[in-house]
Amino acid sequence: VPPADRATGTDHPLAPAGEAGLARRVLAAFRERTGGEPDGLWRAPGRANLIGEHTDYNEGFALPFALDRSVVVAVRRRPDDLVRLSSLGVGEVRLRLADVRPGGVTGWAAYVAGPAWALAEDGVAATGLDVVLGSDVPVGAGLSSSAAVQCAVALALDDLAGRGSDRTHLARVVQRSENVVVGAPVGLLDQMASLHARRGNALGVDFRTLAVRHLPLRPADAGLALLVLDTRVAHAHVTGSYAERRRACEAAARVLGVPALRDATPADVAAAAGRLGDLLPVARHVAGEDARVLAAAALLQRGDLVAVGPLLSASHASLRDDLAVSCPELDSVVGAAAGAGALGARMMGGGFGGSAVALVRADDVAAVTVAVLAAARERGFPEPQVITVHPDRGASRLRLPAS
Ligand code: GLA
């Protein structure tokens, strides 16, 4: 397969289905499975993160953006207490309303039941539901497909209850769903990106105040491209290590005598090196990463995307060496991209697998793709998937497509 095709993903089953196509398929499946019409269709995108990793739960900063790939859900409220969930790919799960609670549901159904429970806790009367979902967000690639499912369902149920909740409020509801029902101690990065992002922009988030701002991120206008490099590995210890890093960060903040690592500058951390001991690298990562995010935000504001490249590479080095959340497969795609002329590259998300992001000149996309695939082949790693992504808009209600 020619590298250019790989780069655009056109040869791969994970190629973007396109929102309209996906919506039509979800609607057709809903009609076929329920014999009726949904109350509506909603979509929520997966996310990438330009920079700002493991900063969200430290009340720091990040610059995520929404992918041009999303989850689409068709939802209908039922008069009884049955909850019927299915997706284009997976068969039906049937629950009773009484099961829609922490511990009552496992597997992918928790991503649908979780927001229903969290919204009920938030005052939205729970009803039976028919839900059919489809997605072209690669699953298990660290692109927050699970947050996208939960955001789409939460937006649907909030809309159907006529609430029109503030998006930040909804992001917190979805975080509660993931923390309590799914059981993952995640921060707010993924939900904020999926719910707040705007097309052609990165989303600047301050995780203390939850203030957001939109900063231009239109790589094509600058002759550049953003690539997602999916390693296609997910190492088993992800959740445990994530929780461990959170605890280490909290411990480091206590040693520094600050409410959260967000309040420590790189100089504060360096000055407290002796007292921090083993916690020094973790604190150094967070303080340094926050500083890099603020520098990147200023560059985006000025329209100087090229200058963001070195910040991405510095972020990766810090995640690899200080926070120690990378893995050989991520280091391989990042190293190969840099070696083939990428302006910068870094792992994204929690770590230990999933995807990296690379900023490259449009003319170098093919060379970077070839290098990333060759490096993986040489080391006997699974073949990475290289996808060109375009910062897109956050979650929304869709018009029912004409069939
Ligand atoms: C995962 C979590 C996010 C965030 C990142 C690391 O994606 O879901 O909340 O902590 O890891 O930046």
Residues whose N, C-alpha, C, O or C-beta is under 5 A from the ligand:
A	BS01	GLA	G52 E53 H54 T55 D56 V186 G187 L188 L189 D190 G349 G350
